[in-house]
Amino acid sequence: MDIRRLILAFILPPAAVMNKEAGTIMLTGILTLWGWIPGVVAALIMINRERCAKSAEA
Protein backbone atom coordinates (compact mmCIF):
# COMPACT_ATOMS: atom_id res chain seq x y z
CA MET A 1 0.00 0.00 0.00
CA ASP A 2 1.06 3.51 -0.63
CA ILE A 3 2.14 4.97 2.70
CA ARG A 4 0.90 8.44 1.74
CA ARG A 5 -2.63 7.18 1.18
CA LEU A 6 -2.56 5.28 4.47
CA ILE A 7 -1.52 8.39 6.36
CA LEU A 8 -4.17 10.39 4.54
CA ALA A 9 -6.76 7.75 5.42
CA PHE A 10 -6.07 8.35 9.10
CA ILE A 11 -5.99 12.15 8.86
CA LEU A 12 -8.81 12.82 6.38
CA PRO A 13 -10.50 9.62 5.14
CA PRO A 14 -12.50 11.10 2.20
CA ALA A 15 -9.31 12.56 0.72
CA ALA A 16 -7.70 9.10 0.69
CA VAL A 17 -10.34 7.75 -1.71
CA MET A 18 -10.46 10.75 -4.08
CA ASN A 19 -9.59 8.55 -7.08
CA LYS A 20 -12.87 6.63 -6.67
CA GLU A 21 -16.43 7.41 -7.72
CA ALA A 22 -18.40 10.30 -6.22
CA GLY A 23 -20.61 7.89 -4.25
CA THR A 24 -17.59 6.32 -2.59
CA ILE A 25 -16.25 9.71 -1.58
CA MET A 26 -19.67 10.75 -0.24
CA LEU A 27 -20.05 7.48 1.70
CA THR A 28 -16.66 7.91 3.31
CA GLY A 29 -17.49 11.55 4.08
CA ILE A 30 -20.80 10.64 5.71
CA LEU A 31 -19.17 7.90 7.76
CA THR A 32 -16.49 10.37 8.84
CA LEU A 33 -19.16 12.86 9.93
CA TRP A 34 -20.86 10.13 12.01
CA GLY A 35 -17.56 9.36 13.64
CA TRP A 36 -13.91 9.45 12.75
CA ILE A 37 -13.34 5.69 13.20
CA PRO A 38 -16.03 4.50 10.73
CA GLY A 39 -14.61 6.85 8.09
CA VAL A 40 -11.08 5.57 8.63
CA VAL A 41 -12.21 1.94 8.49
CA ALA A 42 -14.15 2.55 5.26
CA ALA A 43 -11.18 4.31 3.65
CA LEU A 44 -8.79 1.52 4.64
CA ILE A 45 -11.15 -1.14 3.28
CA MET A 46 -11.46 0.69 -0.04
CA ILE A 47 -7.69 1.17 -0.31
CA ASN A 48 -7.16 -2.52 0.48
CA ARG A 49 -9.70 -3.63 -2.15
CA GLU A 50 -7.95 -1.52 -4.76
CA ARG A 51 -4.60 -3.07 -3.83
CA CYS A 52 -6.04 -6.60 -4.02
CA ALA A 53 -7.57 -5.89 -7.43
CA LYS A 54 -4.23 -4.63 -8.76
CA SER A 55 -2.35 -7.66 -7.43
CA ALA A 56 -4.91 -10.07 -8.90
CA GLU A 57 -4.60 -8.29 -12.25
CA ALA A 58 -0.82 -8.71 -12.40
Contacts in CASP RR format, 6 or more apart in sequence:
PFRMAT RR
TARGET T0000
AUTHOR 0000-0000-0000
METHOD contacts of the structure
MODEL  1
MDIRRLILAFILPPAAVMNKEAGTIMLTGILTLWGWIPGVVAALIMINRE
RCAKSAEA
1 47 0 8 1.000
1 48 0 8 1.000
1 51 0 8 1.000
5 16 0 8 1.000
5 47 0 8 1.000
6 16 0 8 1.000
6 44 0 8 1.000
6 47 0 8 1.000
8 15 0 8 1.000
8 16 0 8 1.000
9 16 0 8 1.000
9 17 0 8 1.000
9 40 0 8 1.000
9 43 0 8 1.000
9 44 0 8 1.000
9 47 0 8 1.000
10 40 0 8 1.000
12 32 0 8 1.000
13 28 0 8 1.000
13 29 0 8 1.000
13 31 0 8 1.000
13 32 0 8 1.000
13 36 0 8 1.000
13 39 0 8 1.000
13 40 0 8 1.000
13 42 0 8 1.000
13 43 0 8 1.000
14 25 0 8 1.000
14 28 0 8 1.000
14 29 0 8 1.000
14 32 0 8 1.000
14 39 0 8 1.000
14 43 0 8 1.000
16 28 0 8 1.000
16 43 0 8 1.000
16 46 0 8 1.000
16 47 0 8 1.000
17 24 0 8 1.000
17 25 0 8 1.000
17 28 0 8 1.000
17 43 0 8 1.000
17 46 0 8 1.000
17 47 0 8 1.000
18 25 0 8 1.000
20 46 0 8 1.000
24 46 0 8 1.000
27 42 0 8 1.000
28 39 0 8 1.000
28 42 0 8 1.000
28 43 0 8 1.000
28 46 0 8 1.000
29 39 0 8 1.000
31 38 0 8 1.000
31 39 0 8 1.000
31 41 0 8 1.000
31 42 0 8 1.000
32 38 0 8 1.000
32 39 0 8 1.000
32 40 0 8 1.000
END
